[in-house]
């Protein structure tokens, strides 16, 4: 079975969020299970690309509207990631450094999808499954059914994964003229509220759509930034499959990015040594419990209430707790968090920015991880935390609801219901009280580190879906 994963992110080539982690791991695990899975993504001028060798395997050109675009398809020579990686380069559009935030993003993603289809048609490549990830490639299911040039692929099955339904790729109808020529009687499949909506188009046209947790699927029926009725109407071709984690990269026993490796039998000593090294660097007391936040400063992550959580916890705990914040994002939230370091000289450390190695170290050193998310389609941070024996304190939403069971229900984490400061603080207080007993803490660590959130199980569910579509 030949599967192409289409995405604009893939770790470690280009990462902005969890989408990259999924696309960088799922194909590898599928190949281990006998699937011929590859990733095709735009070319970005980033470190991975500069540090690895690529062959140009195809060239071509096509008109985007009245403009002739030339493209190259490059394949990474060594299959370093455990699967074939292809990059599509288009001078002036798909050859930049950043993934997002360009004014002509719509043109970029249309060109990427058009170049992909032109490439596989010109080279007579017929995959069994085209697996599209998020709205950036949401036009593919429509184009292979209704584009004049690419109906040759109308029997190819398409799977579309919704990583975050809040972002839909809206574009004005003036972009319609730069799409590959299509049956104009089918324009309604592109339209939603007077705009071209690639996410809506994908849900209408794909053979199956998936969400990155079961809980998130049901939530999309209630709130999907205007598409909830569409998701519900198309529910018969939907399935929720929780994301996994790449245990070749996220495992404290073999992680090369943490100071001291450890496993279940040495977790207490290993985490304490990692904590001591982290605290030494950032001026924290290694004898105290460490609560951490890792992620984007965004409203959907609940980061806007993070400053107030800190303002309540540090005085309330009065020298009995350390807090570490690692992240970046919304400038206003970032400024508020930076200001906290001036007010609290004891018990708080902040790193503003993205730092993959430091994130690993913080997971290894922390006792608790807080995730006060408003929206969390799956969430990977809580899965990383559990693997590293770090206890999650999470809002009961989306994938967090699916993957974290509260201690009071016999589980291994602590939950709260609403994105409000009082509930988050109460959950942290409850967690601190519970883990103040070292026996309780060790039992939670044992439970969490024995959980299996590896990609093997989830990759198998995707393969079951592929097989079902190909019957």
N, C-alpha and C positions, 0 to 999 in steps of 0.2 A: 504494500500500500504506500503510495507516494503522497506526502502531505507537505504543502507549503504553508508556513506561518508568516503572515504579513503583519508588520508592526513598524512604528516609527521609533520604538525604543527596544533595546536589548542589552542587558547587562553582560559584560562590562563595556560594550561598544559605546553605548550612549544611554545614560540613565537619568531620569528625572524623578520617577516614582516607582511604585510597585509593579507597574506594567513591565518595566525592564526586567525585573527579577523573574517574573513569570516566563517571559519569552526567552530569557537566557537559560532557563532550566527545563521547562516542559519538553522541548524537542530532544534534549539529551536523554531524558528518561524514556521517551517514546522510542528512540533508536535502540536503547538497551532492551526494549520489549519487541524489537523486530520491525518497527515502522521506519520507513525511509522518510524521515522528517528533516526539513531544512528551514532556515529563516531567510527571508528577503526583506530588506529594510533600506531606507534612504542612506546615502553616503553623507557622513558628517566628518569634518576635519578635526578629529579628536585623537587623544593619545593612543588608544587601541589601534586605530587605523595607521597612525604614524609608526607604531612599533611592530607591525606585522606585515607580512608579504602577501600581496594579492596578485592574481592573474586576471587579465581582462578576458572574459569568456564570451562576450557578445557586444556588438555595437548596433545602433540603429537610430532612426529618426522618425518623427511624426509631427503633425501639425497640432498645436494647441491653439484653437482658434485660427488666426492668420499667422501665428509665429511658428517657425520651424524649430523644433527642439531636438538636439542630439543627445543621446545617452550612451553610457557604458555600463555593463554589468561586470562587477568585479567579484571574484571568489577568493576567500581567504585560503591560502595554500595548504596549511597544516591541519585544518579542522580543529583548531586549538580549543574551541568551546565544546567539543564533543558532538558537533553536528556541522554540516556544511552551512557556511554563512555567505550570503550574497548581498552586495551593496549596489544600489543603482545611483549613478552619478549623472547629474545634468548640470552643465556649467550655468552658473547664475541662479540656479534654483535649489538643486540638491548637491551642494558642495560647501556648505557653511559649517560653522563651529557649533552654534547653539541648536537645540532641537526645536524650541518654540520661540514665540514672542516676535516673529517677523510679521510685517504688515501684509505680506502676500502669502500667508500660510495656505489659504484656499488653493491658490495656484500651485504651491508646492505639492500638496497632497493629491490634487487632481493629476498633476504631472507624474507623480510616483505611481499612482494606480494605472495610468495610461501606459507608462513605460513598462510596467510589469506585464500587462496584458500583451503589449506589442512584442515584448521579448519572448514570452512563452509561445505565442502564435508563430512568430517568425522562425522559431527553432523547433516547432512541432513537439512541444512539451505539454503533455496532458496529465496533470496531477489527478489523483482520485479525490482529494479534499483540498480546498483552499480555506484555511483557517484564518479569519480576519480578526484582528485585535483592536477594538475601540474605533471611534468614529472616523479617524484619519483614513481608514481603508474601508469605510462603510459603503462606498459606492460600487465596490466590486461585485456583490451579488446582483445588483441591478444591471450593471454593464454586461455581464456574461449572459444575461437573459434577453436584454433589449437593445444592446448596442449593435448596430449594423455590422461592424467589423469583427465583433468578438462573440457572436452567437454560436460560433463553432465550439465554445466551451459550455453551452447551456445545459449539458448533461453532467458537468462537473459539480459535485456537491459542495455547498458552502456552509461553514460553521462560523458564527459571529459571537465573539465573547465580549460582554459588556463589563469592562473593568470599572467604569464610573459613569453612571447614567446622567449625571449632572452636566457633563460636557458633551455637546452633540454636533459640533462642527457647522453650525448655521452659516449659510452664505446667501447672498442676494441672487436673484434669478439672472442677473447679468452674467453670472458665471456659467449659466447653462450653455452659452455659445462656445465655451472652451472645452466642454465635455466631448468625448468621442461621440460621433453621430449616433443618435438613438431614435427608436420609434416614438415619435412625439405624442402618439396616442397614449403612451404610458407615463406622461409627465406627472400625473398625480402620485405615482409611487415615489417621486423625488420630493414632493411638496409637503410641507407641514406649516400651517398658519402663514402662508404667503412667502415662505423661504424654502430653499433647498436645505433639507435636514438629513445629512448622511447617516446619523444614528437611526432615525426613523426609517429611512430607506432600507437600511440593512435589516432591521427587524421585519419589515414587510416582505423582503425578497429572499432572505437566507433560508436554507433548508432547516436549520436549527440554530437557536441562540442559547448561549449559556451565560450564567452569572457566576461570579467568583466565590459565592457561598449560597447555600440554600436559603438562609435568612434574607439575604439581599434580594433574591428573586421575589419573595412575597412582599417585601417593602417597595419594590418598583411598581407593584400593582396599586399602591396607595400614593406614592410620591415619586415622580420621575421627571421633574422639571417640565411638566406638561404632556409627557408621553405615557402616563400611567394607564390610560384606557387602551392604548395601543399594545403595551406589554401584556395587559390582561387578555385582550382579544386574541393575541398570538401565543397564549400560554401553552397550547397543546404541542408546540414545537420547542418548548423551553425546558431547561434543566439547570439546577444549581450544582456546581462542582467546586468545592472549597479548594483554594490554592494550597500548594504544598511549599516546602522549603527545600533548598538544595543542600543536602547534608554533606556533600563533598566540600562545601564552602562554609556552611553554618554548623559547626560541631566543635564544642570546646575541647574535645580530645585531640583534634588535629588542626585547629585554627592557628594559622601562622601569624595572625594579626593581633593576637592577645599575648600578654606577657608570660603567663603561666598556663599551660594546658591542664585540663582536669576532666575527669569523667565522674560517673555516679559515686564510685567508691572514694573519690578524693575531692568531691565538690566543696565541702566545707573549707578545707585548707586552700584549695585552688582559688575559690572566689575571694577569700580573705586576702590572699597575696596579690591578686589582681586589684582588689580594692585599695590596698596599701599603696601600690604603685600609682594608681590614678589619683588618689587623694594627695599623695606627695607632690604630684605635678600641679594640682589645682588648689592646694591649700585647704584641704578638707580634713576632718578628723576621721581616721580609718576605724575607730572603735565604734562609730555610730552607724545605724542603718542608713542605706543610701537609696533614695527614691529618684528615678530618672524620667525624663521625657526626651524622646528622640523623634524628630520628624519635621514636617513643614509647619510653619507658623501660618495657619489658615483657619478660617472660621469653621470649615467642615471638619477639621481635626480638633476643634474645641480649644485651639491655642489662644483664642481671645480671652478665655477665663483663666488661663495659666498664671498670669501675673497675680490675680486675686487669690488663686490657690496658694501660691508661694507666700503672699502677704499674710494669709491666715495661718498657714502651717508653721512657718519658722517661729513666730512669737509664741504660738500655742504649744509647740513642742519644746521650746525654750532650751536649745542646746542639746536636744536629744535626736536630731535628725539632720542629715545632709541631703541636699537637692542638687542634681546635675541636669542642666538643660542643654541639649545639642540640637541645633536646627537653624533655619532661616526661612524667610518668606515675606509675608505682609509687612511693609515698612513700619506701620503704626504699632503692630504687635511687637515687632523686633525692637523698636525703640523703647517700648514699655518694659520689655524683658531686660534690655541692656541697662535701663535705669535702676532695675532692682539690685544690680551688683553694687551700685553706689550706696544703696540704703542698707543692704545686708552684707556686711563684710565677713560675717561668720555663717557657715552652713550652706552657702550657695555658690555654685560655680556655673558659668555659662560659656559655651562655645558657639559663636554665631557663624554659621556656614555649613557646608556639606563636607563631611570627613568620614569616609567609609571605614578606615582603620580605627579611628576613634570610636565610631559606633560599635564595632566589635568589642573594643576594650570596655565600653560602658555597659554593654550587656553582660560581659563577664564579671564586672565588678559590682553590679547593682544587686540590691535585695528586692526592690520593687520597681515596676515600670508603670507609669500612668498614661492612659489613653482616653481622654474625655471627648471622644469623637461625636460630632453631630451626624456625620455620614461615614460609614466604613464598610464598603462593599465586601471586603474580606478582612483586610488587615494582615500584614506579615510581621509587624513588630512584636505582637503578642506571641507569635509562633517562634520567632527567634528567641524571645525572652524565655519562654518555657524550655526550649532546648538547652539554654544556658543556666537553668535553675533560678531564674529571676521571676518573681511572682507578679502576674499582671493585675493591675487595678484598672478596670475598664467600664465604659458606659455600655449598657446592655442593648446593643444595636448591631444590625447587619451580621458580618462575619464574626464580630466579637461575641455576639450572642451564641453563635454556633460552636465556637472553639474554646470558650472559657466557661467553666462551670464553677459556680460560687462555692466557697468553703462550706457555707451553711447547708448546701445541698450535697455535700460529700465530695466536692471538687477541689480545685487547686488554684483558685483566684478569687478576686473580690470585685463585685459589680455594683453599679449604681444606675438609676433609671433615667434621669434627666441631666441635661448639660447645664447644671447650676453649681455654683461654688460650694454651697453647703453640703450637697450630696457627695460631691467629689472628695471634699475634706473628710466627711464622715467615713467614706469608704477607705481612705488612706489611714485614718485613725484606727479603724477596725482591723486593717491589715497589720499595722504596727503593733497593736495590742496582741494580735494572734502570734506574730513571729517573734515577739519578745521572749517567748518560750522556745528555746533552741530545739527542743524535740519536735514541736509543731513545725518550725521552719524546715528542719531536715526531712520531715514527712512530706511537706509540700514540694520540696525540691525533688524528692524521690519520685513522687507522682508525676510531676511535670516533665522530668527528664526521661521518664519511661514512655511518654506519649509518642505516638507515631504520626507526625505531620509531614512525613517525607513525601516527595513527589510520586513515589511508586504507585500508591493507591489512587491518587487523583489522575495521574497519567493513564492508568488503566481504565478509568471511567470515561475519559475522552476517547480512548480507543474503542470502547464499547459503543459509544455514540457514533463514531465513524462507521463501524461495522453495521450498525442499524441502518444508517443512511444508504449504505451501499448494497443492501439486500435487494 
